[in-house]
Amino acid sequence: MPNLTIRLDRLELIAATKGLLQAEDDLRQLAQCLQADIPGNWPMPLYDNDARQHFLRVLSENPESVGWTAWYILLLDDAGRRTLIGSVGACGLPDDSGTIVIGYSLLDQFHGKGHATEALRGFLEWVTPHPHLRRVVADTFPHLTASIRVLEKNGFVRCGAGTDEGSIRFELVVHHGD
């Protein structure tokens, strides 16, 4: 199955597949699969083994959910080299109410350059045409001002408390012209 790819201004997003997620056990193999350099501090703290196991479960139970879990964020340089810098995505297909929960994370050295905003915008452009999608939600913490800015730049508004204690929830309502 060919990799699902989104090309953006400075980035390329590649949807996680079972094969790519399994390749994360051997970063040389992952680098080969993604045709990208992988920094030594991969993965990010928020992208832990529990998250990867969740994505593997979702994709095993429903092969149609490729694109509805993690996407690898690759930074493209002027020479055409690709570097894995983070991930963006959702926890799975929309639930019965048409809601998905999203997240994103970058390696520390790539913060503050607009990459998360660009990656989230690309992911949202891919998911929003889905007819069952009604709402995209994200939880973050009040002290993570950069994360809040990423959400706000992509049209999210604060809508109350998040799931984790002390977290806040943001949402984006999806309109399908109906």
C-alpha positions in Angstrom: 0.0 0.0 0.0 1.5 3.3 -1.0 2.2 5.9 1.8 -0.4 8.6 2.2 1.5 11.9 1.9 0.6 15.5 2.2 3.1 18.1 0.7 3.1 21.5 2.4 5.3 24.6 2.0 8.3 23.4 4.1 7.0 20.1 5.3 5.8 16.7 4.1 3.4 14.7 6.2 3.4 10.9 5.9 0.5 8.9 7.5 1.5 6.2 9.9 0.9 2.6 8.7 1.3 -0.6 10.7 4.6 -1.1 8.9 5.9 2.4 9.7 4.9 2.2 13.4 6.5 -1.2 13.7 9.7 0.2 12.1 10.0 2.6 15.0 11.6 -0.3 17.0 14.6 0.1 14.7 15.3 3.8 13.9 17.6 2.8 11.0 14.7 0.9 9.4 12.3 3.9 10.1 14.8 6.3 8.5 14.9 4.0 5.4 11.1 3.7 5.2 10.6 7.5 5.5 13.7 8.3 3.4 14.6 10.8 6.1 17.2 11.6 8.8 16.1 10.9 12.3 17.5 13.1 15.1 19.0 11.3 18.1 16.3 12.7 20.4 13.4 11.0 18.6 10.7 10.3 19.8 9.3 13.3 21.6 8.2 12.8 25.3 4.5 13.2 24.3 4.8 10.5 21.6 5.5 7.6 23.8 5.3 3.8 23.4 1.7 3.8 24.7 0.6 6.2 22.0 2.4 4.1 19.4 0.7 0.9 20.7 -2.7 2.7 20.5 -2.1 3.7 16.9 -1.1 0.1 16.1 -4.2 -1.2 17.7 -6.5 1.3 15.8 -4.8 0.4 12.5 -4.9 -3.3 13.2 -8.6 -3.2 14.0 -9.5 -1.0 11.0 -7.1 -0.7 8.1 -9.3 2.2 6.8 -8.1 4.4 9.6 -4.8 5.2 8.0 -4.6 8.9 8.1 -6.7 9.1 11.3 -3.9 8.3 13.6 -0.3 9.7 13.5 1.4 11.5 10.7 5.1 11.8 10.6 6.2 15.5 10.1 9.2 15.7 7.8 11.1 19.0 7.3 12.4 19.5 3.7 15.6 21.5 3.2 16.7 23.3 0.1 18.9 20.4 -0.9 15.9 18.0 -0.8 17.0 16.3 2.4 14.2 15.3 4.8 14.4 15.3 8.6 11.8 13.7 10.9 10.8 16.5 13.3 7.6 15.4 15.0 4.1 14.0 14.6 0.6 15.3 14.2 -2.7 13.4 14.0 -5.8 12.1 15.7 -6.6 9.1 18.0 -8.7 7.4 15.3 -11.8 7.9 13.1 -14.6 10.2 14.2 -16.7 8.8 17.0 -20.5 8.6 16.9 -20.9 12.3 17.5 -18.4 13.1 14.7 -15.6 14.1 17.0 -11.9 13.4 16.8 -9.2 14.2 19.4 -6.0 15.5 18.0 -2.5 16.0 19.1 0.9 17.2 17.8 4.4 17.3 19.1 7.8 18.4 17.8 11.3 17.6 18.8 12.6 20.5 21.0 15.1 21.9 18.4 12.3 22.5 15.9 10.1 24.6 18.2 9.2 28.2 17.5 9.5 28.1 13.7 5.8 27.6 12.7 6.2 23.9 11.8 3.5 22.7 14.2 1.0 25.3 12.9 1.8 24.3 9.3 1.6 20.6 10.0 -1.7 20.9 11.9 -3.1 23.0 9.0 -2.2 20.3 6.5 -3.7 17.6 8.7 -6.9 19.6 9.1 -7.2 20.2 5.4 -7.0 16.4 4.9 -9.6 15.4 7.6 -12.2 18.2 7.3 -13.8 17.0 4.0 -14.8 13.8 5.8 -18.6 13.8 5.8 -18.9 12.4 9.4 -16.5 14.8 11.0 -18.3 17.5 13.0 -15.8 18.6 15.7 -12.0 18.5 16.3 -10.9 18.8 19.9 -7.5 19.2 21.5 -6.4 19.4 25.1 -3.4 21.3 26.3 -2.2 23.1 29.4 -2.5 26.8 30.2 1.3 27.2 30.5 1.9 25.8 27.0 1.4 29.1 25.3 3.1 28.0 22.0 0.7 25.0 21.8 -2.3 27.3 22.4 -1.0 29.6 19.6 -0.8 26.7 17.2 -4.5 25.8 17.9 -5.7 29.4 17.7 -3.9 30.0 14.4 -5.8 27.0 13.1 -9.2 28.4 14.2 -9.6 26.5 17.4 -11.4 28.2 20.3 -11.2 27.4 24.0 -14.3 25.5 25.2 -13.7 24.5 28.8 -11.7 22.0 30.8 -9.7 19.2 29.2 -9.7 15.5 30.2 -6.5 15.7 32.3 -6.5 17.6 35.6 -5.5 21.2 34.9 -5.8 20.9 31.1 -7.9 23.1 28.9 -9.9 22.0 25.8 -10.0 23.7 22.5 -12.4 22.8 19.7 -12.8 23.5 16.0 -16.4 23.0 14.7 -16.4 21.6 11.1 -19.1 22.9 8.7 -19.9 21.0 5.6 -22.2 23.6 4.1 -25.2 21.9 5.5 
